[in-house]
Amino acid sequence: MRTLVVIPTYNELDNIIRMLDALGDSVPGTDILVVDDSSPDGTAAAVEAYASAHSTVHLLSRPPKSGLGGAYRAGFRWGLDRGYDHFVEMDADFSHDPRQLPSLLSAAASGADLVIGSRYVAGGEIPKWSWHRTMLSKGGNLYASAVLGLKVKDATAGFRVYADSALAAIGFEDVTQDGYGFQVEMTDRARQAGVQIVEVPIRFIDREVGESKMSTSIVIEAFAMVAKRGLKRFGR
């Protein structure tokens, strides 16, 4: 497999170099693309300096705060134009442990078109979340799965591997969501396209450095998107 790890960043200066080092240890030789939304804290400059000494690391700079979905769409297009055939989604804040990436890549190498690093299949865990945050997340996933018929335990997960054929089947450049709902819409499109989806258990840890990008408006946007797509589904 020719794999590209795509990492969106906004103000991740305290995390990104440590993450690049950790990925170098966990998946040596794998190419990495940091898609930075003009972080005012100097994230892009740090990545650019790092890339000058590491040929596997690349930087794509975008306009300020252009959204998670937009960052992934841009990263996928960048990679497809350069001949990569598998694409990793992951965060820069260590909530997605780079040491777990080989297990996701192994599932992709075994033939899965979309591999989801799942918190909610057997073996998955979130050790530090409060009960109400866990219930909100699980409830959101149950809601999305029931309304859209996803048959996936963790449709909101952001630690993933896509085959190039899956991205083509999904029509990723037409995905409309840019926030929390991006992962759900991608999952829904994958299921509708008949993409083979495999969930691999992961241990999810909240960020310890930096600020979370999650907000109430992002969650509301995602719930509204699920309802809209659900109405279309039942209409069909």
N, C-alpha and C positions, 0 to 999 in steps of 0.2 A: 504494500500500500504506500502511496505517496500522500502523506498526511500533513495538513496545515492546522495548527492550533490557533483559533481566533479569539482574542481577548479584548473586549471593549473596555475602555478606561475613561474615567473623568475624575480628576483629583485623586489619583492612586499612587502618588510619589512614594509614600511610605511602604507600599506593598509590591510595586511592580518589579523592581530589580530582584527582590527576594523570590518572587514567583518565577521569574525567568531563570534564575539559578536553580530553583527546585525542579522546574521542568527539564532543564538540562541534565539533572541527575536522574530523573524518573524515566524520561523518554529521550535519551541522548540521540542527537542527530535529527530530531524532528523539527521541522520548520515552524516558526511562531510568527503570527502577525498581530501586532498591537494596533487596535483601531481607537485612536484617541480623539475625543471631541473638544479639542483646543483647551485642555485643562489649564487653568490659570496657575496651578501650583508647580508647573514645570515637568509634568509627567512625560510629555513628548520629548523634551530635550534630554531627559535622563535615558529614555529608550533609544533615542538616536545615538547617544554616546555609547551606550552598551552595544548597539548593533554594529558600530564601527569595528568592534573587536570580536563579534560573534556573527559569523556569516549566516547562521540559521534564523536570526532575529530580524524582523522587518517592521517598519512603522508606516501606518496610513493615517494621516491627519485629516480631520473633518471640521465643519463649522461647529461652533459652540453648542453643547447640549442638544444634539440632534436625535437622541433616542436610541435605546438598546436595539430595537428591531432594525433601525436604519444602519446601525453599526454592523450588525451581523449580515445584513443584505450586502453592504459594501464589501465586507470581508470575504463573503462567499464569492462574489463576482470577481474580486481581485484574485482569489485562488483559482477559480475555474479558468480564468484567462491565462493562467500560468501552468495549467495542467495537473493540478492536484486532484486526487480522486476521493479523499476522505477529509472531513472537516470537523474539528472539535469545537464545541462551544464550552467556555468556562469563564468564571469570574476571576478577577485579579486579587481578591481579598482573602484567599485561602479558605473560604467556605467550601470550595471544591478542592479537595486534597489531590495535588498532582501525583502523589504516590498511588492513587486509585485509578489513574488514567490507563495504565496498561491493561487492566481488566476490561475496561470499556472497549479499548482497541482490539483486544482478543475476541470479543463478541462480534465486532465489525468484521474482523478477518475471517470469522467462521460463517459469514454470510448475511448477518443482520444489516438491513438497509438504514435503520435508525436505532441507535442504542441510547437508552435513557438511563443516566445514573439516578436511581430511584431511592427516595427516602422511605417509601411505604411498601415495598415488597419485603419478603422474608429476608432478614439479614441487614436491612437498612435501618438507620437510626439517626436521631437528632438529639444528642445528649444534653444540650444546654438550653433548649427552648422551654418557656413556661407552658403550662397546660393550655392556657387560652390561645396562645399563638399557634400551638400545635393543632388545636381544634379548628381554628380559623383556616389554617392551611389544608388540613384534611377535609374540612367541610367544603372548601372551594374546589378541591379536586373531585370530591364526590359529586358536587353540583355540576361541574363541567363534564364529567364522565357520563352522568345520567342524562343530561340535556343533549349532549352531542353523540352519545353512544361510542365513546372513545375506547373502552375496554383497556384502559391504562390506569395504573395506580397513582402515578405522579406526573400528570400532564403539565404542571407548572415548573417542573425541574429545568434548571438551566445548565446542567452538566451533561453534554450529549455528543454523539458522533453521528454525522450524516454521510452516507455515500453520495457521490456526485449524481448517481441515477435517482436517488431519493429527492434531492434538491430539484432536479428537473421535473420529476413527477408532481412534486408539491407546487411548483411554480412560485418559488420563494420570492421572486422580485415583485410579485403581485400581492404579497401578504401586507395587510393594511395596518396591523397593530405595531406600535413602537415601544410600548411599555410592558407591563406585567403580562398582558394578553398575548404577546408575541409567541411565547412557547405553546400556549394553548391552541392558537390558530395554526401554528405549524404542525402540531400533533393532529388536529382535526383534519387538515388537508392531507397529511400522510395517511391517516386511516381511510379517508375517502378514496385515495389513489391506490389503495391496496399495498402500501409499503409494509415490508416486514419489520415489525417493531419488537425489540427485546429490551426488557428492563433488567438492569444489573444493580444489585444493592450497593449503596454508598453510605458513608458516615458523614453527615452534614454538620459543619461547625460554623457558627456565626462569626462574622469578622471581629477581630480583636483590635484592629487599627483602622482609622478612617471612619467616615460617616456612611450609613446605609443610604441607598438611592430609593428605597421603597417609600411610598406615601399613600395616604388614603385615596387620593384622586386616581392613582395608578390602579389600585384594587377595584375601585368603582368602574373604571374604564373597562377592565377585564371582565367583570361580571356582566356589564351591559353588552359587550361583544359576544359573550357566550349566549346570552338570551337572544340576541339578534340572529346568530347563526343557528340556534336551536329552532327558532320560528321558521327559518328557511328550510331546515331539515324536515320538520313536520309538515310544512307546506308541500314539499316534494312527495 
